[in-house]
């Protein structure tokens, strides 16, 4: 499934268009697997959000192997140009 990124929420959550659909639910927010960045107010938050924005905002990403829906976000593997998005964030790897 290919989507265009239209919003960066933080370093590990973003919005896509069109909406995703999975298991009879749909939404626009995606949470990539494989890494976890600092939350708002924590050190490194702005750097992680800015890095994700530079990488994927207004670009096409591929979403594969959805795992769950968490707080309205589809948690799944995300790829940019065939490379797992988590590989761009080794400092936040899980």
C-alpha positions in Angstrom: 0.0 0.0 0.0 1.5 3.3 -1.1 0.6 6.6 0.6 1.6 10.3 0.5 2.8 11.7 3.8 0.9 15.0 4.4 1.6 15.6 8.1 4.4 15.0 10.6 3.0 14.6 14.2 6.3 13.8 15.9 9.4 11.7 15.2 7.4 8.4 15.0 3.9 9.4 13.9 2.7 10.9 10.7 -0.4 11.4 8.6 -1.1 10.0 5.1 -3.4 10.4 2.2 -5.5 8.6 1.2 -6.7 7.1 4.5 -5.5 3.6 5.2 -8.0 0.8 5.6 -7.3 -2.4 7.7 -9.5 -4.9 9.4 -12.6 -2.8 8.8 -11.1 0.3 10.2 -9.6 3.3 8.6 -7.6 6.4 9.5 -4.8 8.7 8.5 -2.2 8.3 11.2 0.6 5.8 11.0 3.1 4.7 13.6 6.2 2.9 12.1 7.6 -0.1 13.8 11.2 -0.6 14.8 12.0 2.7 16.6 10.6 5.0 19.3 11.6 8.7 19.4 11.3 11.1 22.4 7.9 12.5 23.2 7.0 16.2 23.2 8.9 18.0 26.0 11.7 15.4 26.1 15.2 16.0 24.9 15.6 15.1 21.3 11.9 15.5 20.4 12.4 18.4 17.9 15.4 16.8 16.3 13.6 13.6 15.7 10.5 15.3 14.4 12.6 17.5 12.1 14.5 14.5 10.8 11.3 12.6 9.9 9.9 15.7 8.3 13.0 16.1 6.0 12.8 12.4 5.1 9.2 11.8 4.3 7.0 14.9 4.3 5.2 15.1 0.9 6.8 11.9 -0.3 5.4 8.5 -1.0 5.9 5.7 1.5 5.0 2.1 1.4 3.2 0.5 4.3 3.6 -3.2 4.8 2.6 -5.8 7.4 0.2 -3.9 9.6 0.4 -5.1 13.2 -2.2 -3.4 15.3 -4.1 -0.1 15.6 -3.0 1.9 18.6 -4.8 5.1 19.6 -6.1 5.5 16.1 -2.7 4.9 14.4 -1.9 2.0 12.2 1.3 0.4 13.5 3.2 -1.2 10.7 6.4 -1.5 8.8 7.0 1.6 6.7 9.4 1.9 3.7 10.9 4.9 2.0 12.4 4.0 -1.4 12.5 0.3 -0.4 14.4 1.0 2.9 12.7 0.4 6.3 12.1 3.8 7.9 13.5 2.4 11.2 16.9 2.1 9.5 17.0 5.9 9.3 16.7 6.1 13.1 19.2 3.7 14.5 19.7 5.9 17.6 16.1 5.2 18.5 16.0 1.5 17.6 13.8 -1.0 19.6 
